[in-house]
């Protein structure tokens, strides 16, 4: 019996595109996307797994959307890792027709198809019906058996020796930073989206896994929280989930050592699902990992949250968006909500235009004012500049809207992080494809902006290389000294020599918008940074995903990691009580002090 193809629409950034179902049709849109919708951590159960990947086609969200020149994006279609090939059917006699991916819009001159092993493990066959040529099929060869792994419509005259194909071999990559990073891994996909520290100096990272880190996986992506002490020793893991897709998008701690996590679920995680597709959930834990309370809520079609914060009294704040059904179309609105420390909702505020409006982070200042940020295709704070504009909103502690500021270029802007300082100033960061604060360096650039508590912008900075310098689940952290730290990824040389693929970067700014340093590090493989947090001893903790061996040997697909950085110098530190500094200038990466 055929599975329903579940549609997925991702962002116009360079996404790490995941699967939420056994079978899906994935719309990656703009960007240098990595697509991995197969779950390598699950034993083949004979279920049908048919994925359709559509790349580099923009979604017509506006009827009068500007016609933009097509960019030369490079997408990576992941069909295997060093451990195993993907889409290999357990029923070899049917040529693999029960499991395979179809790649629409493949550009053989730019894109990459990643495969397990070596070219001799595969074969290529051009397919046709009568005189009608269809495309090229790629088969995994197991003895005399051929197993279809992908079909490339409209692609012909292709060889496994072409640059289109990237073979991962059968051995893991070497470890790059065994003392400076901790890596959490299964043979599945392990992703860390956020980090936090507590008053005792412990570190928490949170995200999701398709593997079994702590107990058996409940069905798809399970939420995962890991606690480390300040020396990098793992204290505990928490893994839980429904039979469906469940995710942690953000984590925060309070001044009593409790931690709060938020995310979204497509199942009955904390209660019976309310929305058609996805609900939001939030939970509170003590420092021992014991759950104190949890809530799940949703309406309409899809509800998602990417931001959580807590005030000095333990009240909890979330931001997110809800996709709603309208006549002949769909649209979405942003929202912010407040819970008390016992999990009782205090208020919920939804706002937006007739176009698309989404919220991606939230921060609370020392006076209890609530700041959120996201993007809009409408005129939320003022006239839209072109495509996605950034907005910054302020609500008071009773949920009353104080202001909304909006800005943008003629192209895409996407905000990912917001934070406040002790004086009530607000800092926002994200990426742009436009000329937001000067000429774009070439592709995705990073930007950071400062606002005062009245919504007046103090400064705006933009930086990048000719390559892809961006954020996905990116974050910003303001410390007690008013210094600002942000993190993301680059395939260029943003803060030193590139290690080989996408590297992590971390930058420090002072409150006047002057960059103090920029650090870049990574493995020869794919490394993204997502979250950043700091302690009161001058340490920064950065977390993300790697396909390499950043802190230990890679287990197969994507692993979670956390690294320690000295906040003063930007230099990586060993996870030891001596906190030895590791000068990357001696290696292939370096910190640039400006």
Secondary structure, DSSP 4 states (H G I P E B T S, - for coil): -PPP-EEEE--SS--EEE--SSSEEEEEESS--EEE-S-TTSPP-S--EEEEEEES-----STT----PPP----EEE-B-SS-BSS--S-GGGTTTTEEEEEET--TTT-EEEESB-GGGEEEEEEEETTEEEEEEEEEEETTEEEEEEEEET--S--TTSTTEEE-BSSPPPBS-TTTEEEE--SS-EEEEEEEE-TTS-EEEEEEESS-SSS---SSPEEEEEEE-TTS-EEEEEEE--SS-EEEEEEEE-TTS-EEEEEEESS-SSS---SSSBEEEEEEE-TTS-EEEEEEE--SSEEEEEEEEE-TT--EEEEEEEEEEETTEEEEEEEEEEE-TTS-EEEEEEE--SS-EEEEEEEE-TT--EEEEEEESS-SSS---SSPEEEEEEE-TTS-EEEEEEE--SS-EEEEEEEE-TTS-EEEEEEESS-SSS---SS-EEEEEEE-TTS-EEEEEEE--SS-EEEEEEEEEE-TTS-EEEEEEESS-SSS---SS-EEEEEEE-TTS-EEEEEEE--SS-EEEEEEEE-TTSEEEEEEEESSBSSS---SS-EEEEEEEETTT--EE-SSTT--EE-GGGTT--EEE-
